[in-house]
Amino acid sequence: MPCLEAVKVTLIANAGVLVEHKGLRYLIDGIHTNDFLEFNGVPQNVLGEMLCGFGPLADIDYLLFTHEHIDHFMAGLTQTYVQNNRVQGMVVPAEGGGRLAALKEYADFTGVECIAPAIADGESFRTTLGNARLVVAAMRHTGAQFQDVQSCSFLLDFEGKSLLFTGDSDCVPAWFETALAGTHTDVMFVNPLFYLNPNGQEIIRRLAPSTVVVYHLAEVKDGVVSPFQRAVQRDAEKNAPLAYRLVLLDKIGQTEEF
């Protein structure tokens, strides 16, 4: 059955997005602060409200985190969020430090469902979260210096409308092929390094999404565009016409419907 209600995606910060469908809300990589790094953390006023259980990001139904890097996920802040909000479930990395272990213990103690699939690269874990079917696809983090970090991709299927969030997953076509076997991708979210990598383009070609969204971009401020964003725009212009619609998610609060 085709998805009759649009899926709404709002940029929270960096690769942090709020996904909404039929009254349920899913926050992916959206609890972190990193004011001293190139990429944006969640704005302090927004973060303060949500950690205290107030504001538009209070009481998120499901929290999902691709990997434990501070520009995507801070386990200590997430535990504070869970303490002060009504959360139905979480998907967290299987690998991580002491604060991640404490978060898992707290979730177990309070009865919050906590999924932490221990799967090998190229494998998948499949379950249901609310009204979405979820595929957790295990990958490595992009970049030689981060190959010790598992960074998962998430495929959320809402009544036949499938959105793939790749986070910082490495561009290994074989892993995507095996982990996502038997699925389809309508909308694919990738970071600029993935988009600019020939293997990343090969994965996009094989999955054949109708829309590609580039996120994990520094926010445009005062008309200043980051070098990564300029490179993506140049590449898209060079290869026009594209086989998909290209969307740049580069403004905090920017909302797209699919």
Steps between C-alpha positions, in 0.01 A plus 500: 500500500650839406569755772205740490634745758820694440807435712635827640872546573639803685868582547589535868877540457776340296367150416234525769152476355147473633284259299121521541226277367141448618558658839817308589840668517846354449814698587816379326845618617339801665630526858844660509685825546825582322547874494874474438485275194437585136155341495205639691386364832139525609442868586547553873153644559340204319721247678427652841125483442496145372722367779256645752195358323375822345465644152429346160753219547357372828361146523646363178365148447819337369866600519745353248878546488729381221823507702664649807677810369429827675361673190229230483438357847588575860392215725507706820271769357276229359460345844393840634249526216357155575471588870291811428292394199259225400700282258371171362826360371859556387737356244861548611842369392609162626851638545589796720634633825391510862227758457337290230508200734339712773230615257417139412481407869274796570269408212480143627426622854221734387345269241588708194559267206868519404614331179878462454553247222836321514537421131795477261565750222273435204240328718164638608260493792131543421214594729200731534502840671153647536350520153832452321696196398865549591812351345825562689783449251845456653790686337835653592547874547639676194866600513806287574543660843151387607496142372481371858157666538186324386261750345160361406253613237127502573226419249157608622206375294168679555228306319721453196680836510860419592755752627865398538718696743866412447655722769877459463493152344789409272438460127526123459250386235509134610394590855202701381402224259497226763367702794213650300411190300128476429433870568459812289608859562288800404699772679868469587680726748878521456782720624710696248794260516270213407346702218837602354649151521476289178401198710233713665365594158502131403292417809257778411478365146427147622240602758340744251323735743268762353650760738850540644537729801846625595521578872780521759581843354613806693205737517496783247547828689498848352503345155828317565492144362740232626764354265328161521172648385665684212667175393166318503338774294784499246485122469124505447531769233776305324290182489165658412243385422486282811292184528358625831386819666782652706420678827753677723398493866712789628282724717405412856122471508476426127211260435445276198207270426526175308 
